[in-house]
Amino acid sequence: MGPIRHWNRALGRWTFEPCGIAVNRRWLRDRGAKPAIYGTGRIFEHLPPHQRFRFQAGDANRAVWRREREWRLPGDLRLSPTMDVLVLVPDAAAAARIAAEMDCPYGVVVL
């Protein structure tokens, strides 16, 4: 397995592929998380300011973001050792690496 984190130029951000995290949806919902709203800039302009954190620009000619079924929080998510979180990894070697190098307080699931 290569590096867990790398710069994704197309997204303009760091990515952790092929690894990921899963956070309990009920826990997130209780803290204000809602499904993302996909569409054009015109949809964004019509959203009330307090709902704009949910917006994801999408263009049917480019990417179909709806498949991701993404949820958003109105702010940052700060992970803590007591949260209901799973770390998702592609293979047993990645699981062993996370356990050995990161002292991970969460369950690790091999997909």
C-alpha positions as CSV (number, residue, x, y, z in Angstrom):
1,M,0.0,0.0,0.0
2,G,1.3,3.5,-0.9
3,P,0.9,6.6,1.2
4,I,-2.4,7.0,2.9
5,R,-2.5,10.7,2.2
6,H,-1.8,12.5,-1.1
7,W,-2.6,15.7,-2.8
8,N,-5.5,15.4,-5.2
9,R,-5.0,18.3,-7.7
10,A,-8.4,17.8,-9.4
11,L,-10.2,18.2,-6.0
12,G,-7.8,20.9,-4.7
13,R,-7.4,19.1,-1.4
14,W,-5.7,16.3,0.4
15,T,-7.3,12.9,0.1
16,F,-6.9,9.7,2.2
17,E,-7.8,7.2,-0.6
18,P,-7.9,4.3,-0.5
19,C,-8.7,4.7,3.2
20,G,-11.6,6.4,4.8
21,I,-13.6,6.9,8.0
22,A,-17.2,6.2,8.8
23,V,-19.0,8.2,11.5
24,N,-22.3,7.1,13.0
25,R,-25.0,9.0,11.0
26,R,-27.3,9.4,14.0
27,W,-24.5,11.0,16.0
28,L,-23.8,13.4,13.1
29,R,-27.5,14.2,12.5
30,D,-27.8,15.1,16.2
31,R,-25.0,17.7,15.6
32,G,-26.7,19.3,12.6
33,A,-25.4,17.2,9.7
34,K,-27.7,17.1,6.7
35,P,-27.5,15.6,3.2
36,A,-25.6,17.6,0.6
37,I,-27.5,19.6,-1.9
38,Y,-26.1,19.2,-5.4
39,G,-26.7,21.7,-8.3
40,T,-25.6,24.8,-10.0
41,G,-24.7,28.2,-8.7
42,R,-28.3,29.3,-9.2
43,I,-29.4,26.8,-6.6
44,F,-26.7,28.0,-4.2
45,E,-28.0,31.6,-4.6
46,H,-31.5,30.6,-3.5
47,L,-30.4,28.7,-0.4
48,P,-30.8,30.5,2.9
49,P,-27.3,31.4,4.3
50,H,-27.6,28.9,7.1
51,Q,-28.1,26.0,4.6
52,R,-25.3,26.9,2.2
53,F,-22.8,24.6,4.0
54,R,-24.8,21.7,2.4
55,F,-24.2,22.9,-1.2
56,Q,-22.0,20.9,-3.7
57,A,-21.6,22.3,-7.1
58,G,-22.4,19.7,-9.7
59,D,-22.6,19.7,-13.5
60,A,-24.3,16.8,-15.3
61,N,-21.7,17.1,-18.0
62,R,-18.8,16.5,-15.6
63,A,-19.3,14.6,-12.4
64,V,-22.4,13.0,-10.8
65,W,-21.9,13.8,-7.2
66,R,-25.3,12.5,-6.1
67,R,-23.9,8.9,-6.1
68,E,-21.7,9.8,-3.1
69,R,-24.8,10.4,-0.9
70,E,-22.6,12.9,1.0
71,W,-23.6,14.5,4.3
72,R,-22.3,17.8,5.6
73,L,-21.9,19.5,9.0
74,P,-22.1,23.3,9.5
75,G,-18.5,23.5,10.7
76,D,-15.6,21.2,11.4
77,L,-15.8,17.7,12.7
78,R,-13.3,17.1,15.5
79,L,-12.8,13.4,16.1
80,S,-12.3,12.2,19.6
81,P,-11.5,8.7,21.0
82,T,-15.0,8.3,22.4
83,M,-16.8,8.8,19.1
84,D,-18.5,6.0,17.2
85,V,-16.0,5.9,14.3
86,L,-14.6,3.2,12.0
87,V,-11.5,3.4,9.9
88,L,-11.9,1.8,6.5
89,V,-8.9,0.3,4.9
90,P,-8.3,-1.8,1.7
91,D,-6.3,-4.7,3.1
92,A,-4.9,-6.4,6.2
93,A,-1.5,-4.7,5.7
94,A,-3.1,-1.3,5.9
95,A,-4.9,-2.3,9.1
96,A,-1.7,-3.5,10.7
97,R,0.1,-0.3,9.7
98,I,-2.6,1.9,11.2
99,A,-2.6,-0.2,14.4
100,A,1.2,-0.1,14.7
101,E,2.0,3.5,13.7
102,M,-1.1,5.5,14.7
103,D,-2.3,4.1,18.0
104,C,-5.8,4.3,16.6
105,P,-8.6,4.4,19.2
106,Y,-11.2,3.3,16.6
107,G,-12.3,0.0,15.1
108,V,-10.4,-0.7,11.8
109,V,-12.4,-2.5,9.1
110,V,-10.8,-4.2,6.0
111,L,-13.1,-3.7,3.0
